[in-house]
């Protein structure tokens, strides 16, 4: 299964794609490298981050021309919480699957 957090307007707050964006920023320290790795435009990556930041009213990614990009404390917390949600949902899905299908 897949998990998404969706706003009341139906916009994605976080899901697999945004999780991958945040993880790649954390690994590479770069929005440009993240965009290349994910075969997306820089604008596409940045706009997905901004939608989530605007909805949550927190800064998820800090950018600096000299140091590059990094997740803020809130960005790291969101990534951690999403990963916890995903892990727990998958465990629950496995249990339900076994109950239904044996």
C-alpha positions as CSV (number, residue, x, y, z in Angstrom):
1,X,0.0,0.0,0.0
2,X,1.0,3.6,-0.3
3,X,0.3,6.4,2.1
4,X,-0.4,10.1,1.4
5,X,-1.3,13.0,3.7
6,X,-3.8,15.1,1.7
7,X,-5.1,18.6,2.5
8,X,-8.8,19.4,2.7
9,X,-8.5,20.7,-0.9
10,X,-7.1,17.4,-2.1
11,X,-3.5,18.5,-2.5
12,X,-0.7,16.2,-1.5
13,X,1.1,17.3,1.7
14,X,3.5,14.3,1.7
15,X,3.7,11.0,0.0
16,X,6.3,8.7,-1.5
17,X,7.6,11.3,-4.0
18,X,8.0,14.1,-1.4
19,X,9.6,11.7,1.0
20,X,12.1,10.8,-1.7
21,X,12.7,14.5,-2.4
22,X,13.5,15.2,1.3
23,X,15.7,12.1,1.6
24,X,17.7,13.1,-1.5
25,X,18.2,16.6,-0.2
26,X,19.4,15.1,3.1
27,X,21.8,12.8,1.2
28,X,23.1,15.3,-1.4
29,X,22.8,18.7,0.2
30,X,21.6,20.0,-3.1
31,X,18.2,20.8,-4.7
32,X,19.9,20.6,-8.2
33,X,21.3,17.2,-7.6
34,X,18.0,16.0,-6.1
35,X,16.2,17.2,-9.2
36,X,18.7,15.4,-11.5
37,X,18.5,12.2,-9.5
38,X,14.8,12.2,-9.6
39,X,14.7,13.3,-13.3
40,X,12.7,16.4,-12.4
41,X,13.2,20.1,-13.0
42,X,14.6,22.2,-10.2
43,X,11.3,24.2,-10.3
44,X,9.3,21.0,-9.9
45,X,11.3,19.9,-6.8
46,X,11.1,23.3,-5.3
47,X,7.4,23.8,-6.0
48,X,6.5,20.4,-4.3
49,X,8.5,21.5,-1.2
50,X,6.8,24.9,-1.2
51,X,3.3,23.4,-1.3
52,X,4.1,21.3,1.7
53,X,5.8,24.2,3.6
54,X,2.9,26.5,2.9
55,X,0.3,24.0,4.1
56,X,2.2,23.1,7.3
57,X,3.4,26.7,7.8
58,X,6.9,25.6,8.5
59,X,10.2,25.7,6.6
60,X,11.3,22.2,5.6
61,X,14.4,23.0,3.6
62,X,17.1,25.7,4.3
63,X,19.1,26.9,1.4
64,X,22.4,28.8,1.3
65,X,24.4,29.6,-1.8
66,X,27.6,28.6,-0.1
67,X,26.5,25.6,2.0
68,X,23.8,24.2,-0.3
69,X,20.5,22.8,1.0
70,X,19.6,20.9,4.1
71,X,16.5,19.8,5.9
72,X,15.5,21.9,8.9
73,X,14.6,20.3,12.2
74,X,10.9,20.4,11.0
75,X,11.9,18.8,7.7
76,X,13.7,16.0,9.5
77,X,10.7,15.5,11.9
78,X,8.2,15.3,9.0
79,X,10.4,12.8,7.2
80,X,10.7,10.7,10.4
81,X,7.0,10.9,11.2
82,X,6.1,9.9,7.6
83,X,8.4,7.0,7.7
84,X,6.8,5.9,11.0
85,X,3.4,6.2,9.5
86,X,4.4,4.2,6.5
87,X,6.0,1.4,8.6
88,X,3.0,1.0,10.8
89,X,0.6,1.0,7.9
90,X,2.6,-1.7,6.2
91,X,2.6,-3.8,9.3
92,X,-1.2,-3.4,9.7
93,X,-1.7,-4.1,6.0
94,X,0.3,-7.4,6.3
95,X,-1.8,-8.4,9.3
96,X,-5.1,-7.7,7.6
97,X,-3.9,-9.5,4.4
98,X,-3.0,-12.6,6.4
99,X,-6.4,-12.5,8.2
100,X,-8.3,-12.2,5.0
101,X,-6.3,-14.3,2.6
102,X,-4.7,-16.7,5.0
